[in-house]
Amino acid sequence: MKLMKLNNFHIVILSSIKWDFLWQRHQIIAEYFSTKTDVTFVETTGLRNPGLSKSIERLTRVLVSKKQIQRKTPIKNLKILPPFILPPTHSLFRQFNKNVFVPKLAKNIRQHSTKPILLITYVPTSTSLYLIDELKPEKTIYDCVLNFENFPGIPKDIVITENELIQMADMLIVDSVHLKEKHRHKKEQITQIPAAVNFEMFYEIYEQQIMRKKVNKVTYFGGIDHYRIDWSIIEQLLEKGIYVELIGPAPEGIPLRHNHLIHQDTVSHQSLPSVLKNCDTLILPYQINDFTKGTFPAKLFECFATGKPIVATALPDLVLFKDVMEIGESKEDFTEKVLVSLQNDNFQKREERILLAKDNSWSARCNSYEEVLEGLILN
């Protein structure tokens, strides 16, 4: 029997985000493995339940579409595929997916490569299960980076489909301590691989620091939504005269209006360091709820690499780093720690944050990811 290696496989990634969304592990892993072999990146196949009008609009758009259009990318061996698929919510949608759209999507995926498939999925929905059944991959990995059970608007049977995916997967990967603890009894092969950082890119900020004695502006970057952001913290910071800059997509809008509130929509990953350069303190003002408890912020090590002071709420995975960043236990405590963050920060903390970031670069993380997959293939 021929010994299989990673470059003998066609890696198919079922992403939970679009390619041009915030640059995260989904795209980074895809780009990295495309240097080794053929990769197909399937953009989000749907997760949340759309309203009736949106459902009809989406169904009509999919039905009248003639073909699936591949996104153009300069990356060799990488195919980015925006799928014609319906959300895995209504039973009618599921029937259309299973009998019509999933087989078409599987056929389109196979056209990119004749190699056997190694599938990595980020979505534990019925659509993923249908597609796995259709593609029949040699190996299946579930890379779990969200606490789906508590995600707003999620299909009612998400716990059932996620558990089914975990059982059929050859390996389970998680990014947070909370998710590892949650799923550890469900799978023997479970590996924690947290987010990481393009260290050199964000470290440039540290070398160009604009140091002030008093906090003037704080910045949050990432997805902006009502179930993740604690808006009472933002409001209190604004009341204290602090400029608050929010960088990232806000599909649900910003519920606050204030002269000191600045919102920039999605900034390219390459441009982000230059945008962050002029802020004094970085903030991670997450709500503490059943959904966010499973969050390992993808931006954490990027924040560390800047060297800037960081104030965060007490998410389980953030409390682990309380020695190098400030944890606000309440909105009042959070605000107070922001106000004194420049005075309480010091050279040792900055150096420890930078060292943590350097040790958690994406190059090192992708190597670890590759080792995990190579080990799985050999078993």
Secondary structure, DSSP 8 states (H G I E B T S, - for coil): -----GGGSEEEEE-SS-TTSS--HHHHHHHHHTTTS-EEEE-----S---HHHHHHHHHHHHH--S---B--SSTTEEEE------S-SHHHHHHIIIIIHHHHHHHHHTT--S-EEEEES--SHHHHHHHHHH--SEEEEEE-S-GGG-TT--TTHHHHHHHHHHH-SEEEESSHHHHHHHTTT-SSEEE----B-HHHHHHHHTT----SS--EEEEES---TTTB-HHHHHHHHHTT-EEEEES--TT--S---TTEEEE----TTTHHHHHTT-SEEEE-B--STTGGG---TTHHHHHHH---EEEE--HHHHTTTTTSEEESSHHHHHHHHHTHHHH--HHHHHHHHHHHHHTBHHHHHHHHHHHHHHHHH-
